[in-house]
Amino acid sequence: MSQKSERLSAYSITEHERGRSTWLKVGTAFVNRDGSINIYLEALPLSGKLQLRKEDPKDEESAAPAPGAAA
């Protein structure tokens, strides 16, 4: 029986004035059976910091372009 690895999203968080922040998804990560984590980045955060969060299927649906939408 194969165990599905946990999937995480990698975010770069930029702090702005007045306590506001912007979260930019920069990659995906997978938790291995031994507890180690592989991170696949599409961009590098300028701050050098990453926030790893469990992926929420609702977030992935809202980020996907609508069928027939121009790319």
Distance bins in CASP14 RR format, pairs under 12 A and 6 or more apart:
PFRMAT RR
TARGET T0000
AUTHOR 0000-0000-0000
RMODE 2
METHOD distances of the structure
MODEL  1
2 33 0 0 0 0 0 1 0 0 0 0 0
3 30 0 0 0 0 0 1 0 0 0 0 0
3 31 0 0 0 0 0 1 0 0 0 0 0
3 32 0 0 0 0 0 1 0 0 0 0 0
3 33 1 0 0 1 0 0 0 0 0 0 0
3 34 0 0 0 0 0 1 0 0 0 0 0
3 35 0 0 0 0 0 1 0 0 0 0 0
4 30 0 0 0 0 1 0 0 0 0 0 0
4 31 0 0 0 0 0 1 0 0 0 0 0
4 32 0 0 0 0 0 1 0 0 0 0 0
4 33 0 0 0 0 0 1 0 0 0 0 0
5 28 0 0 0 0 0 1 0 0 0 0 0
5 29 0 0 0 0 1 0 0 0 0 0 0
5 30 1 0 1 0 0 0 0 0 0 0 0
5 31 1 0 1 0 0 0 0 0 0 0 0
5 32 1 0 0 1 0 0 0 0 0 0 0
5 33 1 0 0 1 0 0 0 0 0 0 0
5 34 0 0 0 0 0 1 0 0 0 0 0
5 35 0 0 0 0 1 0 0 0 0 0 0
5 36 0 0 0 0 0 1 0 0 0 0 0
5 37 0 0 0 0 1 0 0 0 0 0 0
5 38 0 0 0 0 1 0 0 0 0 0 0
5 55 0 0 0 0 0 1 0 0 0 0 0
6 28 0 0 0 0 0 1 0 0 0 0 0
6 29 0 0 0 0 1 0 0 0 0 0 0
6 30 1 0 0 1 0 0 0 0 0 0 0
6 31 1 0 1 0 0 0 0 0 0 0 0
6 32 0 0 0 0 1 0 0 0 0 0 0
6 33 0 0 0 0 0 1 0 0 0 0 0
6 35 0 0 0 0 1 0 0 0 0 0 0
6 36 0 0 0 0 0 1 0 0 0 0 0
6 37 0 0 0 0 1 0 0 0 0 0 0
6 38 0 0 0 0 0 1 0 0 0 0 0
6 52 0 0 0 0 0 1 0 0 0 0 0
6 53 0 0 0 0 0 1 0 0 0 0 0
6 54 1 0 0 1 0 0 0 0 0 0 0
6 55 0 0 0 0 1 0 0 0 0 0 0
7 27 0 0 0 0 0 1 0 0 0 0 0
7 28 1 0 0 1 0 0 0 0 0 0 0
7 29 1 0 0 1 0 0 0 0 0 0 0
7 30 1 0 1 0 0 0 0 0 0 0 0
7 31 0 0 0 0 1 0 0 0 0 0 0
7 32 0 0 0 0 0 1 0 0 0 0 0
7 37 0 0 0 0 0 1 0 0 0 0 0
7 38 0 0 0 0 0 1 0 0 0 0 0
7 39 0 0 0 0 0 1 0 0 0 0 0
7 40 0 0 0 0 0 1 0 0 0 0 0
7 52 0 0 0 0 0 1 0 0 0 0 0
7 53 0 0 0 0 0 1 0 0 0 0 0
7 54 1 0 0 1 0 0 0 0 0 0 0
7 55 1 0 1 0 0 0 0 0 0 0 0
7 56 0 0 0 0 0 1 0 0 0 0 0
7 57 0 0 0 0 0 1 0 0 0 0 0
7 59 0 0 0 0 0 1 0 0 0 0 0
7 60 0 0 0 0 1 0 0 0 0 0 0
8 25 0 0 0 0 0 1 0 0 0 0 0
8 27 0 0 0 0 1 0 0 0 0 0 0
8 28 1 0 0 1 0 0 0 0 0 0 0
8 29 1 0 1 0 0 0 0 0 0 0 0
8 30 1 0 0 1 0 0 0 0 0 0 0
8 31 1 0 0 1 0 0 0 0 0 0 0
8 32 0 0 0 0 0 1 0 0 0 0 0
8 37 1 0 0 1 0 0 0 0 0 0 0
8 38 0 0 0 0 1 0 0 0 0 0 0
8 39 0 0 0 0 1 0 0 0 0 0 0
8 40 0 0 0 0 0 1 0 0 0 0 0
8 50 0 0 0 0 1 0 0 0 0 0 0
8 51 0 0 0 0 1 0 0 0 0 0 0
8 52 1 0 1 0 0 0 0 0 0 0 0
8 53 1 0 0 1 0 0 0 0 0 0 0
8 54 1 0 1 0 0 0 0 0 0 0 0
8 55 1 0 0 1 0 0 0 0 0 0 0
8 56 0 0 0 0 0 1 0 0 0 0 0
9 23 0 0 0 0 1 0 0 0 0 0 0
9 24 0 0 0 0 0 1 0 0 0 0 0
9 25 1 0 1 0 0 0 0 0 0 0 0
9 26 0 0 0 0 1 0 0 0 0 0 0
9 27 1 0 0 1 0 0 0 0 0 0 0
9 28 1 0 0 1 0 0 0 0 0 0 0
9 29 1 0 0 1 0 0 0 0 0 0 0
9 30 0 0 0 0 0 1 0 0 0 0 0
9 39 0 0 0 0 0 1 0 0 0 0 0
9 40 0 0 0 0 0 1 0 0 0 0 0
9 41 0 0 0 0 0 1 0 0 0 0 0
9 42 0 0 0 0 0 1 0 0 0 0 0
9 50 0 0 0 0 1 0 0 0 0 0 0
9 51 0 0 0 0 1 0 0 0 0 0 0
9 52 1 0 0 1 0 0 0 0 0 0 0
9 53 1 0 1 0 0 0 0 0 0 0 0
9 54 1 0 0 1 0 0 0 0 0 0 0
9 55 1 0 1 0 0 0 0 0 0 0 0
9 56 0 0 0 0 1 0 0 0 0 0 0
9 57 0 0 0 0 0 1 0 0 0 0 0
9 59 1 0 0 1 0 0 0 0 0 0 0
9 60 0 0 0 0 1 0 0 0 0 0 0
9 63 0 0 0 0 1 0 0 0 0 0 0
10 23 0 0 0 0 0 1 0 0 0 0 0
10 24 0 0 0 0 1 0 0 0 0 0 0
10 25 1 0 0 1 0 0 0 0 0 0 0
10 26 1 0 1 0 0 0 0 0 0 0 0
10 27 1 0 1 0 0 0 0 0 0 0 0
10 28 1 0 0 1 0 0 0 0 0 0 0
10 29 1 0 1 0 0 0 0 0 0 0 0
10 30 0 0 0 0 0 1 0 0 0 0 0
10 37 0 0 0 0 1 0 0 0 0 0 0
10 38 0 0 0 0 0 1 0 0 0 0 0
10 39 1 0 1 0 0 0 0 0 0 0 0
10 40 0 0 0 0 1 0 0 0 0 0 0
10 41 1 0 0 1 0 0 0 0 0 0 0
10 42 0 0 0 0 1 0 0 0 0 0 0
10 43 0 0 0 0 1 0 0 0 0 0 0
10 44 0 0 0 0 0 1 0 0 0 0 0
10 45 0 0 0 0 1 0 0 0 0 0 0
10 48 0 0 0 0 0 1 0 0 0 0 0
10 49 0 0 0 0 0 1 0 0 0 0 0
10 50 1 0 1 0 0 0 0 0 0 0 0
10 51 1 0 0 1 0 0 0 0 0 0 0
10 52 1 0 1 0 0 0 0 0 0 0 0
10 53 0 0 0 0 1 0 0 0 0 0 0
10 54 0 0 0 0 0 1 0 0 0 0 0
10 55 0 0 0 0 0 1 0 0 0 0 0
11 21 0 0 0 0 0 1 0 0 0 0 0
11 22 0 0 0 0 1 0 0 0 0 0 0
11 23 1 0 1 0 0 0 0 0 0 0 0
11 24 1 0 0 1 0 0 0 0 0 0 0
11 25 1 0 1 0 0 0 0 0 0 0 0
11 26 1 0 0 1 0 0 0 0 0 0 0
11 27 0 0 0 0 1 0 0 0 0 0 0
11 28 0 0 0 0 0 1 0 0 0 0 0
11 29 0 0 0 0 0 1 0 0 0 0 0
11 39 0 0 0 0 0 1 0 0 0 0 0
11 41 0 0 0 0 0 1 0 0 0 0 0
11 42 0 0 0 0 0 1 0 0 0 0 0
11 43 0 0 0 0 0 1 0 0 0 0 0
11 45 0 0 0 0 1 0 0 0 0 0 0
11 47 0 0 0 0 0 1 0 0 0 0 0
11 49 0 0 0 0 1 0 0 0 0 0 0
11 50 1 0 0 1 0 0 0 0 0 0 0
11 51 1 0 1 0 0 0 0 0 0 0 0
11 52 1 0 0 1 0 0 0 0 0 0 0
11 53 1 0 0 1 0 0 0 0 0 0 0
11 54 0 0 0 0 0 1 0 0 0 0 0
11 55 0 0 0 0 0 1 0 0 0 0 0
11 59 0 0 0 0 0 1 0 0 0 0 0
12 21 0 0 0 0 0 1 0 0 0 0 0
12 22 0 0 0 0 1 0 0 0 0 0 0
12 23 1 0 0 1 0 0 0 0 0 0 0
12 24 1 0 1 0 0 0 0 0 0 0 0
12 25 0 0 0 0 1 0 0 0 0 0 0
12 26 1 0 1 0 0 0 0 0 0 0 0
12 27 0 0 0 0 1 0 0 0 0 0 0
12 41 0 0 0 0 1 0 0 0 0 0 0
12 42 0 0 0 0 0 1 0 0 0 0 0
12 43 1 0 0 1 0 0 0 0 0 0 0
12 44 0 0 0 0 1 0 0 0 0 0 0
12 45 1 1 0 0 0 0 0 0 0 0 0
12 46 1 0 0 1 0 0 0 0 0 0 0
12 47 1 0 0 1 0 0 0 0 0 0 0
12 48 1 0 0 1 0 0 0 0 0 0 0
12 49 1 0 0 1 0 0 0 0 0 0 0
12 50 1 0 0 1 0 0 0 0 0 0 0
12 51 1 0 0 1 0 0 0 0 0 0 0
12 52 0 0 0 0 0 1 0 0 0 0 0
13 19 0 0 0 0 0 1 0 0 0 0 0
13 20 0 0 0 0 0 1 0 0 0 0 0
13 21 1 0 1 0 0 0 0 0 0 0 0
13 22 1 0 0 1 0 0 0 0 0 0 0
13 23 1 0 1 0 0 0 0 0 0 0 0
13 24 1 0 0 1 0 0 0 0 0 0 0
13 25 0 0 0 0 0 1 0 0 0 0 0
13 26 0 0 0 0 0 1 0 0 0 0 0
13 45 0 0 0 0 1 0 0 0 0 0 0
13 46 0 0 0 0 0 1 0 0 0 0 0
13 47 1 0 0 1 0 0 0 0 0 0 0
13 48 0 0 0 0 0 1 0 0 0 0 0
13 49 1 0 0 1 0 0 0 0 0 0 0
13 50 0 0 0 0 1 0 0 0 0 0 0
13 51 1 0 1 0 0 0 0 0 0 0 0
13 52 0 0 0 0 0 1 0 0 0 0 0
13 53 0 0 0 0 0 1 0 0 0 0 0
14 20 0 0 0 0 1 0 0 0 0 0 0
14 21 1 0 0 1 0 0 0 0 0 0 0
14 22 1 0 1 0 0 0 0 0 0 0 0
14 23 0 0 0 0 1 0 0 0 0 0 0
14 24 1 0 0 1 0 0 0 0 0 0 0
14 26 0 0 0 0 0 1 0 0 0 0 0
14 45 0 0 0 0 1 0 0 0 0 0 0
14 46 0 0 0 0 1 0 0 0 0 0 0
14 47 1 0 0 1 0 0 0 0 0 0 0
14 48 0 0 0 0 0 1 0 0 0 0 0
14 49 0 0 0 0 1 0 0 0 0 0 0
14 51 0 0 0 0 0 1 0 0 0 0 0
15 21 1 0 1 0 0 0 0 0 0 0 0
15 22 0 0 0 0 1 0 0 0 0 0 0
15 23 0 0 0 0 0 1 0 0 0 0 0
15 46 0 0 0 0 0 1 0 0 0 0 0
15 47 0 0 0 0 1 0 0 0 0 0 0
15 49 0 0 0 0 0 1 0 0 0 0 0
16 22 1 0 0 1 0 0 0 0 0 0 0
16 23 0 0 0 0 0 1 0 0 0 0 0
21 47 0 0 0 0 0 1 0 0 0 0 0
21 49 0 0 0 0 0 1 0 0 0 0 0
21 51 0 0 0 0 0 1 0 0 0 0 0
22 45 0 0 0 0 0 1 0 0 0 0 0
22 47 0 0 0 0 0 1 0 0 0 0 0
22 51 0 0 0 0 0 1 0 0 0 0 0
23 45 0 0 0 0 0 1 0 0 0 0 0
23 49 0 0 0 0 0 1 0 0 0 0 0
23 50 0 0 0 0 0 1 0 0 0 0 0
23 51 1 0 0 1 0 0 0 0 0 0 0
23 53 0 0 0 0 1 0 0 0 0 0 0
23 59 0 0 0 0 0 1 0 0 0 0 0
23 63 0 0 0 0 0 1 0 0 0 0 0
24 41 0 0 0 0 0 1 0 0 0 0 0
24 42 0 0 0 0 0 1 0 0 0 0 0
24 43 1 0 0 1 0 0 0 0 0 0 0
24 44 0 0 0 0 0 1 0 0 0 0 0
24 45 0 0 0 0 1 0 0 0 0 0 0
24 46 0 0 0 0 0 1 0 0 0 0 0
24 47 0 0 0 0 0 1 0 0 0 0 0
24 49 0 0 0 0 0 1 0 0 0 0 0
24 50 0 0 0 0 0 1 0 0 0 0 0
24 51 0 0 0 0 0 1 0 0 0 0 0
24 63 0 0 0 0 0 1 0 0 0 0 0
25 40 0 0 0 0 0 1 0 0 0 0 0
25 41 0 0 0 0 0 1 0 0 0 0 0
25 42 0 0 0 0 1 0 0 0 0 0 0
25 43 0 0 0 0 1 0 0 0 0 0 0
25 45 0 0 0 0 0 1 0 0 0 0 0
25 50 0 0 0 0 0 1 0 0 0 0 0
25 51 0 0 0 0 1 0 0 0 0 0 0
25 52 0 0 0 0 0 1 0 0 0 0 0
25 53 0 0 0 0 1 0 0 0 0 0 0
25 55 0 0 0 0 1 0 0 0 0 0 0
25 56 0 0 0 0 0 1 0 0 0 0 0
25 59 0 0 0 0 1 0 0 0 0 0 0
25 60 0 0 0 0 1 0 0 0 0 0 0
25 62 0 0 0 0 0 1 0 0 0 0 0
25 63 1 0 0 1 0 0 0 0 0 0 0
26 39 0 0 0 0 1 0 0 0 0 0 0
26 40 0 0 0 0 1 0 0 0 0 0 0
26 41 1 0 1 0 0 0 0 0 0 0 0
26 42 1 0 1 0 0 0 0 0 0 0 0
26 43 1 0 1 0 0 0 0 0 0 0 0
26 44 1 0 0 1 0 0 0 0 0 0 0
26 45 1 0 0 1 0 0 0 0 0 0 0
26 46 0 0 0 0 0 1 0 0 0 0 0
26 47 0 0 0 0 0 1 0 0 0 0 0
26 48 0 0 0 0 0 1 0 0 0 0 0
26 49 0 0 0 0 0 1 0 0 0 0 0
26 50 1 0 0 1 0 0 0 0 0 0 0
26 51 0 0 0 0 1 0 0 0 0 0 0
26 52 0 0 0 0 0 1 0 0 0 0 0
26 53 0 0 0 0 0 1 0 0 0 0 0
27 38 0 0 0 0 0 1 0 0 0 0 0
27 39 1 0 0 1 0 0 0 0 0 0 0
27 40 1 0 1 0 0 0 0 0 0 0 0
27 41 1 0 1 0 0 0 0 0 0 0 0
27 42 1 0 1 0 0 0 0 0 0 0 0
27 43 1 0 0 1 0 0 0 0 0 0 0
27 44 0 0 0 0 0 1 0 0 0 0 0
27 45 0 0 0 0 0 1 0 0 0 0 0
27 50 0 0 0 0 1 0 0 0 0 0 0
27 51 0 0 0 0 0 1 0 0 0 0 0
27 52 0 0 0 0 1 0 0 0 0 0 0
27 53 0 0 0 0 0 1 0 0 0 0 0
27 55 0 0 0 0 0 1 0 0 0 0 0
28 37 0 0 0 0 0 1 0 0 0 0 0
28 38 0 0 0 0 1 0 0 0 0 0 0
28 39 1 0 0 1 0 0 0 0 0 0 0
28 40 1 0 1 0 0 0 0 0 0 0 0
28 41 0 0 0 0 1 0 0 0 0 0 0
28 42 0 0 0 0 1 0 0 0 0 0 0
28 50 0 0 0 0 0 1 0 0 0 0 0
28 52 0 0 0 0 1 0 0 0 0 0 0
28 53 0 0 0 0 0 1 0 0 0 0 0
28 54 0 0 0 0 0 1 0 0 0 0 0
28 55 1 0 0 1 0 0 0 0 0 0 0
28 60 0 0 0 0 0 1 0 0 0 0 0
29 35 0 0 0 0 0 1 0 0 0 0 0
29 36 0 0 0 0 0 1 0 0 0 0 0
29 37 1 0 1 0 0 0 0 0 0 0 0
29 38 1 0 0 1 0 0 0 0 0 0 0
29 39 1 0 1 0 0 0 0 0 0 0 0
29 40 1 0 0 1 0 0 0 0 0 0 0
29 41 0 0 0 0 1 0 0 0 0 0 0
29 50 0 0 0 0 1 0 0 0 0 0 0
29 51 0 0 0 0 0 1 0 0 0 0 0
29 52 1 0 1 0 0 0 0 0 0 0 0
29 53 0 0 0 0 1 0 0 0 0 0 0
29 54 0 0 0 0 0 1 0 0 0 0 0
29 55 0 0 0 0 1 0 0 0 0 0 0
30 36 0 0 0 0 1 0 0 0 0 0 0
30 37 1 0 0 1 0 0 0 0 0 0 0
30 38 1 0 1 0 0 0 0 0 0 0 0
30 39 0 0 0 0 1 0 0 0 0 0 0
30 40 0 0 0 0 1 0 0 0 0 0 0
30 52 0 0 0 0 0 1 0 0 0 0 0
30 54 0 0 0 0 0 1 0 0 0 0 0
30 55 0 0 0 0 0 1 0 0 0 0 0
31 37 1 0 1 0 0 0 0 0 0 0 0
31 38 0 0 0 0 1 0 0 0 0 0 0
31 39 0 0 0 0 0 1 0 0 0 0 0
31 52 0 0 0 0 1 0 0 0 0 0 0
31 54 0 0 0 0 1 0 0 0 0 0 0
31 55 0 0 0 0 0 1 0 0 0 0 0
32 38 1 0 0 1 0 0 0 0 0 0 0
32 39 0 0 0 0 0 1 0 0 0 0 0
37 50 0 0 0 0 0 1 0 0 0 0 0
37 52 1 0 0 1 0 0 0 0 0 0 0
38 52 0 0 0 0 0 1 0 0 0 0 0
39 45 0 0 0 0 0 1 0 0 0 0 0
39 50 1 0 0 1 0 0 0 0 0 0 0
39 51 0 0 0 0 0 1 0 0 0 0 0
39 52 1 0 0 1 0 0 0 0 0 0 0
40 50 0 0 0 0 0 1 0 0 0 0 0
40 52 0 0 0 0 0 1 0 0 0 0 0
41 48 0 0 0 0 0 1 0 0 0 0 0
41 50 0 0 0 0 1 0 0 0 0 0 0
41 52 0 0 0 0 0 1 0 0 0 0 0
43 50 0 0 0 0 0 1 0 0 0 0 0
44 50 0 0 0 0 1 0 0 0 0 0 0
45 51 0 0 0 0 1 0 0 0 0 0 0
53 59 0 0 0 0 1 0 0 0 0 0 0
54 60 0 0 0 0 0 1 0 0 0 0 0
55 61 0 0 0 0 0 1 0 0 0 0 0
55 63 0 0 0 0 0 1 0 0 0 0 0
56 62 0 0 0 0 1 0 0 0 0 0 0
56 63 0 0 0 0 0 1 0 0 0 0 0
57 63 0 0 0 0 0 1 0 0 0 0 0
57 64 0 0 0 0 0 1 0 0 0 0 0
58 64 0 0 0 0 0 1 0 0 0 0 0
64 71 0 0 0 0 0 1 0 0 0 0 0
65 71 1 0 0 1 0 0 0 0 0 0 0
END
